[in-house]
Every structure is written in structure tokens, then in C-alpha cells.
């Protein structure tokens, strides 16, 4: 598939423009077992482009979602802050929409039931639609009704026929994960009642560009949204944006509220406000994306200079976390165990495995306290406040935390406001 043959998956226009080319990487959640280390490992181009017509930022669909999501390494419940975020959302949605015992809530890409368990706890009827067999099984074990399936128009129609229309359809951090954005959007419309609501959370392209959060570019994310491009995408399924909220999650996200067009009414003033902010940043034309690739290269050079300097000084650097975004960063920078000895993760699924491409060992979190390294490179920077608190003990032996994005920072976990950059 050449650049010349690529066309926009939303509007069909040819001539997509390059935003940043990160080379080739393996799928970011394809963690390796020890037995895999001597086997070939496929890698795919990671080149973000933007449509000059509808301005949808996108990757070509090089990976079949069925290969990634049949067995998935990410379990939402391992983040305390994400659990709190989900609980708060359910509380506010129940109040905002007046949901009660007769209401029906559907979550698409419901993962291990992290959100719907709050719905179950309130006595509301609900259903999760989750394609990953292993995490869907965990949700059912926790008492959350879950259908193992991808959302398509046919799936949406079948769920509606069996359970009735949904008063609320939740799609958190999934609208970027599907290459068939048109079919998925029609599936949302098939699920939701004619007077119902759809709530979508997705990383805001404004934050990604302005803060150079390029490690959130990976093969599972097929597209990246501004509010303007999300509005265009939802319209293809007969859904109209009625409100938007700016969130801190994932380094800056938007929560888009939409309804069937015939029931939508006038959008809230916040829709125009966010549109104006995006327009002022140049994201409603191509000007706002100029210089992004150069800033990405600066991040790469700064991190490599630090790691090489630490290596030359005989200092130990290990990682914290093994998120998908971390694997984009590690592969783009070419960081292997010679520069990052190992990383740790709270998810037992990843223990004893190795990061894709870079093949860095993944251990349990207790390994850090046992080894007392000089530096801990925090890969899930979007959980900075939560992890700085969790890693406060690193200061007991004078260790420090390292954050690579949006710029290199080296901080004491007990005094994170003070930082120094050391690259020599």
C-alpha cells in the first residue's frame, strides 16, 4: 500500500498529508514470552497522516483488530485513578440523564467491567460489548453481563432486538481503535434509543499536538480526533454532537455527548468554545501540524542523551509500566536492555514477558525496591500524579523519576515540583 493509494477512511479523499513518520514497530500490546525471543517478530509502519479535506488524522489499517483484541494485555482495573474516573462518570451520567431501574446502559469495549460494575451496583440493567475473550471473561466473573463481540451495525441491531434500545451508550477509549469508523458509528446508532444518549471519550488531538504526546500514536489507534473531526464522523451514523467536556485523562481527552440527530436540539455553548480553541491552534486546517515531527525528534534525542549519559556514569535506569504508549517510545528511540535494564508493571499478565520489539524484561513492581536503581523512567506519564505518589519510596535511597514527555524531566518523587535535566 503506497502513500499514493491511501485515501481517507472517513470521507474517501486521496492525498493524505504526512504528520510524523515513526518508522516501523511491532503491535504495542504484543508482549513476548521467553519462548518467542528467538522467533521473527513482525513490524509495521507507524506513519501518521491527515486528510486535507475532513482533517481526520489517521494510520493506515495495517493490523486486523481481531488479531490484537482476541486476547488483550490491557486490563482497566489495574489503574486506581481510572477506576475513580469511571465511578465518577457513572454517578454524573445517572444524575444528568435521570437514569433509573427501567433504564438500559450499554458500554462498547467494556474491558474487564471496570465501569459497568458501578452500573450493576446501582441496580440498572446493562450490557458490555467486549471483543477480547480474556478480559470479557474477567468482567463476567465480576458480575458484569458481557457479550464477546466487535460492534458492527449488525451487532448493534441484534443487541437492540434482544434487550431493547439503550438509554445510554458509552464508548470510552475505543472510537480511535476501529478502522471501520463508518460501520462502528452506525453500530452506535443501532444501539441507542431514538431519544437516547451516546457518550464517547477519546484523546484530544489538540493535546497530542500541543504537548507532543507522540507515544500515543500506535497501531491500535487508527484515528485521532479533534472535536470537529469527531462531529463529522458521528454525523455519518445519524448522530449529532450536543455537548463536550474537556478531561485530564490520557494527557488530555474530550468527552463528546451525542444524540440521534432528530432528538439532538441545539448544542451547548461548550461545543463552540472547543471548536474555537481548535481553530485558533490551527487544527481546522493543516497549519497546526507543522513542526510536530521536529518536536518529536527533540524528545527522542533528549531521552537518548540522558540514557547514554547514565550508562557512561555507571548509573542504573529501569522503567515503570509497560503500556502501549511506552512501546511506541521505546521502539522509536531504539531503547533496549542495554539502556533500560528492565521495566515493571502491576498487571501479572505481563510478568515474565518482554516488551515488543525492544525485548525489555517485565517484572513485578517489587523489583524496584529490591534493586534500588538510580532512576526510574515512568512510561505511563498520563498517570503522573498517581505514580509519583506510588513511587515515593524511590527517594529513600536517593533515586529519581524520569519523564520523557512532553519534555525530559528528572524529579525527586518526594518533591516533584523540583526538577533538573541531566544529559551529560
C-alpha positions in Angstrom: 0.0 0.0 0.0 1.7 3.2 -1.2 1.1 6.7 0.1 -0.3 7.5 -3.3 -3.1 4.9 -3.0 -4.0 5.8 0.6 -7.4 7.5 1.0 -9.3 8.9 4.0 -11.4 6.3 5.8 -13.9 8.9 6.7 -14.5 10.9 3.6 -12.7 8.9 0.9 -10.4 11.8 -0.2 -7.0 10.8 -1.6 -3.7 12.6 -1.0 -3.3 12.2 2.8 -0.5 14.5 4.2 2.3 13.3 6.5 2.3 14.5 10.1 5.1 12.3 11.5 6.8 9.1 10.4 7.9 7.0 13.4 9.4 4.2 11.3 8.3 0.6 11.9 7.2 -1.0 15.2 5.5 -4.3 16.3 2.0 -4.1 17.7 2.3 -2.3 21.0 0.4 -4.9 23.1 2.1 -8.0 21.6 4.2 -8.8 24.6 6.7 -11.7 24.1 7.1 -14.8 26.1 10.6 -16.1 26.7 10.0 -18.8 24.1 9.3 -16.1 21.4 12.7 -14.4 21.7 14.3 -16.4 19.0 11.4 -16.2 16.6 10.8 -13.5 14.0 8.7 -10.5 15.1 6.6 -8.6 12.6 6.8 -4.8 12.5 4.5 -2.4 10.7 5.0 1.2 9.5 3.8 3.8 12.0 3.2 6.9 9.9 0.5 9.4 11.0 -1.2 11.3 8.2 -4.0 13.7 8.0 -6.8 14.2 5.4 -6.6 17.7 3.9 -10.4 17.6 3.3 -12.0 16.4 6.5 -8.9 16.7 8.7 -9.2 13.2 10.2 -5.7 12.2 11.5 -5.2 8.5 10.8 -2.9 5.5 10.4 -3.4 3.0 7.5 -5.3 -0.1 8.7 -2.3 -2.5 8.6 -3.4 -4.7 11.5 -6.6 -6.6 11.8 -8.2 -5.7 15.2 -9.2 -9.3 15.6 -5.5 -10.2 15.9 -5.0 -7.6 18.7 -8.1 -7.9 20.7 -8.9 -11.6 20.8 -6.6 -11.9 23.7 -5.7 -8.5 25.1 -3.0 -7.5 27.7 -4.7 -4.3 29.0 -7.0 -4.6 32.0 -8.5 -1.2 33.0 -8.9 -2.2 36.7 -5.2 -2.0 37.4 -5.3 1.8 37.5 -6.8 3.3 40.7 -7.3 6.7 39.1 -9.1 5.1 36.1 -11.4 3.3 38.4 -12.2 6.5 40.2 -12.8 8.3 36.9 -15.3 5.6 35.8 -17.2 5.7 39.1 -17.4 9.5 38.9 -18.7 9.3 35.3 -21.4 6.8 36.2 -22.6 9.0 39.1 -22.8 12.1 36.9 -24.4 10.3 34.0 -27.1 8.8 36.2 -27.9 12.2 37.6 -27.6 14.1 34.3 -29.8 11.7 32.3 -32.2 10.7 35.1 -31.4 7.0 34.7 -33.4 4.6 36.9 -34.4 1.0 37.3 -36.0 0.8 33.9 -33.0 2.2 32.1 -30.6 0.2 29.9 -26.9 1.1 29.6 -24.5 -0.4 27.1 -20.8 0.0 27.1 -18.8 -0.7 24.0 -15.3 -2.0 24.6 -16.2 -2.6 28.2 -12.9 -4.3 29.0 -13.0 -6.1 32.4 -16.2 -4.4 33.6 -14.3 -1.5 35.4 -17.1 0.9 34.5 -20.3 -1.2 34.3 -19.7 -2.7 37.7 -20.8 0.8 39.0 -23.9 0.5 36.9 -24.6 -3.0 38.2 -24.1 -1.7 41.8 -26.9 0.9 41.2 -29.3 -1.8 40.1 -29.5 -0.6 36.5 -29.8 -3.1 33.6 -26.6 -3.1 31.5 -24.5 -5.0 29.0 -20.9 -4.8 28.0 -19.8 -5.5 24.4 -16.1 -6.5 24.6 -14.2 -8.3 21.8 -11.3 -9.6 23.9 -12.1 -13.1 25.2 -9.8 -13.0 28.3 -10.9 -9.6 29.6 -14.5 -10.2 28.8 -14.3 -13.4 30.9 -12.9 -11.3 33.8 -15.9 -9.0 33.5 -18.4 -11.8 33.6 -16.6 -13.3 36.7 -17.1 -9.9 38.4 -20.9 -10.0 37.7 -21.0 -7.7 34.6 -23.1 -9.1 31.7 -20.8 -9.1 28.7 -21.1 -10.1 25.1 -17.9 -11.1 23.3 -18.2 -9.3 20.0 -17.0 -6.4 17.9 -19.5 -3.6 17.4 -21.0 -3.6 13.9 -24.3 -2.4 12.6 -25.5 -6.0 12.8 -24.3 -6.5 16.4 -26.0 -3.3 17.4 -29.2 -4.3 15.8 -29.1 -7.8 17.4 -28.5 -6.3 20.9 -31.3 -3.9 20.4 -33.7 -6.7 19.3 -32.8 -8.8 22.3 -32.5 -6.2 25.1 -34.3 -3.1 23.7 -32.8 0.3 22.8 -30.1 1.7 25.1 -30.8 4.9 27.1 -27.1 5.4 27.3 -24.3 4.0 25.1 -20.8 4.5 26.5 -17.7 4.2 24.2 -14.6 5.2 26.2 -11.3 5.0 24.5 -12.5 2.9 21.6 -13.5 5.3 18.9 -9.9 5.6 17.9 -9.4 1.8 17.9 -11.6 0.8 15.0 -10.6 1.1 11.3 -14.2 0.9 10.1 -15.3 4.1 11.7 -18.4 4.3 9.5 -19.6 0.9 10.4 -18.8 1.4 14.1 -20.7 4.7 14.2 -23.7 3.0 12.5 -23.5 0.4 15.2 -23.7 3.0 17.9 -26.8 4.4 16.3 -28.3 0.9 16.1 -27.8 0.5 19.9 -29.1 3.8 21.1 -32.8 4.7 21.6 -34.2 7.4 19.4 -34.2 9.8 22.3 -31.1 8.3 24.0 -27.5 9.4 24.5 -24.1 8.4 23.4 -21.0 9.3 25.4 -17.6 9.0 23.8 -14.3 9.6 25.5 -11.2 9.9 23.2 -7.8 11.5 23.4 -8.0 15.1 22.1 -5.8 15.7 19.1 -5.3 19.2 20.4 -3.4 17.9 23.4 -1.5 15.3 21.4 -0.2 18.0 19.0 0.4 20.8 21.5 2.2 18.6 24.1 3.9 16.4 21.5 2.3 13.3 23.0 3.5 11.2 20.1 3.8 8.0 22.1 0.0 7.7 22.0 0.4 7.0 18.2 0.3 3.2 17.8 -1.3 0.7 15.6 -4.3 0.1 17.8 -5.2 3.8 17.3 -6.4 4.0 13.7 -7.5 7.7 14.0 -7.1 10.7 16.2 -9.8 13.3 16.8 -10.4 16.9 17.2 -14.0 17.8 18.1 -14.5 18.9 14.6 -13.5 15.6 13.0 -15.4 13.6 15.7 -18.5 15.7 14.8 -18.1 14.8 11.1 -17.6 11.1 11.9 -20.6 10.8 14.2 -22.8 12.5 11.6 -22.2 9.6 9.2 -24.3 7.5 11.6 -27.0 10.0 12.1 -25.6 11.2 15.5 -25.2 14.9 16.3 -22.9 16.4 19.0 -24.8 18.2 21.7 -22.1 18.8 24.3 -18.4 18.3 25.0 -16.3 18.2 28.2 -12.5 18.6 28.4 -10.9 15.9 30.6 -7.4 15.4 32.0 -7.3 11.6 31.2 -4.7 10.3 28.9 -2.9 13.6 28.9 -6.0 15.5 27.6 -9.2 14.0 26.3 -12.7 15.0 25.2 -16.0 13.5 26.3 -18.4 14.0 23.5 -22.1 13.7 24.1 -24.2 12.9 21.1 -27.8 12.0 20.3 -29.7 10.8 17.3 -29.9 13.9 15.0 -33.7 14.1 15.2 -33.6 14.4 19.0 -30.4 16.5 19.4 -31.6 20.1 19.6 -29.1 23.0 19.8 -25.6 22.1 21.0 -24.3 23.6 24.3 -22.0 26.7 24.2 -19.1 24.5 25.1 -19.1 22.9 21.7 -18.5 26.3 20.0 -15.8 27.1 22.7 -13.8 24.0 22.0 -14.2 24.5 18.2 -12.8 28.0 18.6 -9.8 26.7 20.6 -9.0 24.1 18.0 -9.4 26.6 15.2 -7.0 29.1 17.0 -4.4 26.3 17.3 -4.5 25.7 13.5 -6.1 22.3 13.7 -9.0 23.1 11.4 -6.5 23.4 8.6 -3.0 22.0 8.0 -1.0 24.8 9.7 -1.3 23.4 13.2 0.6 20.2 12.3 3.7 21.9 11.0 6.7 21.4 13.3 5.3 18.4 15.1 7.8 15.9 13.6 10.7 18.2 14.6 9.5 18.3 18.2 9.2 14.5 18.2 12.8 14.3 17.2 13.9 16.6 20.1 12.2 14.3 22.6 14.0 11.3 21.2 17.4 13.0 21.3 16.9 14.3 24.8 15.9 10.9 26.2 18.7 9.1 24.4 21.3 11.6 25.6 20.1 11.1 29.2 20.2 7.3 29.0 23.6 7.2 27.3 25.0 9.6 29.9 23.6 7.5 32.7 25.1 4.4 31.2 28.5 6.0 30.9 28.4 7.1 34.5 27.6 3.5 35.6 24.1 4.5 36.9 21.1 2.1 36.7 17.9 3.1 34.9 14.8 0.9 35.0 11.3 1.5 33.8 7.9 1.7 35.5 4.9 0.4 33.5 4.6 -1.4 30.2 1.8 0.5 28.5 1.2 0.6 24.8 2.4 4.2 24.6 5.7 3.2 26.2 6.3 0.7 23.5 6.0 3.4 20.8 8.5 5.5 22.7 11.0 2.6 23.3 10.8 1.4 19.7 11.1 4.9 18.1 14.1 5.7 20.3 15.7 2.2 19.8 15.9 1.7 23.6 16.8 -1.9 24.6 18.0 -3.6 27.8 21.5 -2.1 27.5 20.0 1.4 28.3 16.8 0.4 30.2 17.6 -2.7 32.2 14.0 -3.8 32.8 10.6 -2.4 33.5 7.9 -3.4 35.9 4.1 -3.5 35.7 1.2 -4.1 38.1 -0.5 -6.4 35.6 0.5 -10.0 36.4 -0.3 -10.9 32.7 2.9 -9.1 31.7 5.3 -10.5 34.3 8.0 -12.7 32.8 7.2 -11.3 29.3 9.2 -8.9 27.2 8.3 -5.6 25.5 7.6 -6.0 21.8 10.4 -5.0 19.5 12.8 -3.8 22.2 12.6 -7.0 24.3 13.0 -5.4 27.7 12.1 -7.8 30.6 9.0 -7.0 32.6 9.0 -7.8 36.3 6.7 -7.3 39.3 6.8 -3.8 40.9 8.6 -5.0 44.0 11.7 -5.5 41.9 12.4 -1.7 42.1 12.7 -1.6 45.9 14.9 -4.7 45.9 17.3 -3.3 43.3 17.3 0.4 44.3 18.1 1.9 40.9 19.3 5.4 40.4 16.5 6.4 38.0 13.0 5.1 37.2 11.7 6.0 33.7 7.9 6.4 34.1 6.4 5.2 30.8 2.6 5.9 31.6 3.2 9.6 32.0 -0.6 10.2 31.8 -0.8 8.7 35.4 1.9 11.0 36.6 0.2 12.1 39.9 -0.9 8.6 40.8 2.5 7.0 40.0 4.6 9.8 41.6 2.8 9.0 44.9 3.1 5.2 44.4 6.9 5.6 43.8 7.6 8.0 46.6 9.7 5.3 48.3 12.3 5.6 45.5 13.5 8.8 47.2 14.6 6.7 50.3 17.8 5.8 48.5 18.1 9.0 46.5 16.5 7.6 43.4 14.7 9.9 41.0 11.9 9.6 38.5 12.3 10.4 34.8 9.5 11.6 32.5 10.2 11.9 28.7 7.1 13.6 27.5 6.3 16.4 26.9 9.9 17.2 27.7 12.6 15.4 29.6 12.2 15.9 33.4 14.1 14.3 36.3 12.4 14.7 39.6 12.5 13.6 43.2 9.3 11.7 43.9 9.0 13.4 47.3 9.5 16.9 45.8 8.2 16.5 42.2 7.9 20.3 41.7 11.7 20.5 41.6 13.4 19.0 38.6 16.7 19.0 36.8 17.6 17.7 33.4 20.9 15.9 33.2 22.0 14.8 29.7 25.8 14.9 30.0 
